[in-house]
Amino acid sequence: MTWRTLFQPITTDLASKMVFIAGPRQAGKTTLATAIAVTFQASDYFSWDDPSDRKKIKRALWPSDP
């Protein structure tokens, strides 16, 4: 399955909820996330591999606005 297959269902879900993208290394998660982010005026990208992002995720410290 390519990221292009998941693009439409994820963008549809993002209209009403937060979406997490997970998978094995080198599967195209970042490529998919950045392709989706371009289609939205406001978006935030958090990486579990980044220690500062990991703290934000654990504490749910993301913007409350859409």
C-alpha positions as CSV (number, residue, x, y, z in Angstrom):
1,M,0.0,0.0,0.0
2,T,1.4,3.4,-0.9
3,W,0.9,6.6,0.9
4,R,-1.2,7.9,-2.0
5,T,-3.8,5.2,-1.1
6,L,-4.1,6.6,2.4
7,F,-4.1,10.3,1.5
8,Q,-7.8,10.7,0.9
9,P,-9.1,8.8,3.9
10,I,-6.7,10.6,6.2
11,T,-7.6,14.1,4.9
12,T,-11.3,13.2,5.3
13,D,-10.7,12.1,8.9
14,L,-8.8,15.3,9.6
15,A,-11.9,17.4,9.0
16,S,-13.3,16.1,12.3
17,K,-10.5,14.6,14.4
18,M,-6.8,14.2,15.0
19,V,-5.0,11.6,13.1
20,F,-1.8,9.7,14.1
21,I,0.4,8.1,11.5
22,A,2.5,5.2,12.7
23,G,4.5,2.5,10.9
24,P,7.9,0.9,10.5
25,R,11.0,2.9,9.6
26,Q,11.3,4.0,6.0
27,A,7.6,3.4,5.2
28,G,6.9,6.9,4.0
29,K,5.2,8.4,7.2
30,T,7.0,11.7,6.9
31,T,6.4,11.9,3.2
32,L,2.7,11.3,3.7
33,A,2.4,13.7,6.7
34,T,4.2,16.6,4.8
35,A,2.0,16.0,1.7
36,I,-1.1,16.2,3.8
37,A,0.2,19.2,5.8
38,V,0.6,21.2,2.5
39,T,-3.1,20.9,1.9
40,F,-4.0,22.6,5.2
41,Q,-3.5,26.3,6.1
42,A,-2.6,25.4,9.6
43,S,-0.9,22.2,10.6
44,D,1.5,20.9,13.2
45,Y,4.0,18.0,12.8
46,F,5.3,16.1,15.8
47,S,7.9,13.3,15.6
48,W,8.1,10.8,18.4
49,D,11.8,10.6,17.6
50,D,12.3,14.2,18.6
51,P,12.6,14.4,22.5
52,S,11.0,17.8,22.7
53,D,8.1,16.6,20.5
54,R,7.8,13.5,22.6
55,K,7.3,15.6,25.7
56,K,4.6,17.7,23.9
57,I,2.8,14.5,22.8
58,K,2.9,13.0,26.3
59,R,1.5,16.2,27.8
60,A,-0.9,16.9,25.0
61,L,0.7,20.3,24.4
62,W,-0.5,21.1,20.9
63,P,-2.5,24.1,19.8
64,S,-6.2,23.9,20.5
65,D,-7.2,25.8,17.4
66,P,-7.9,23.8,14.2
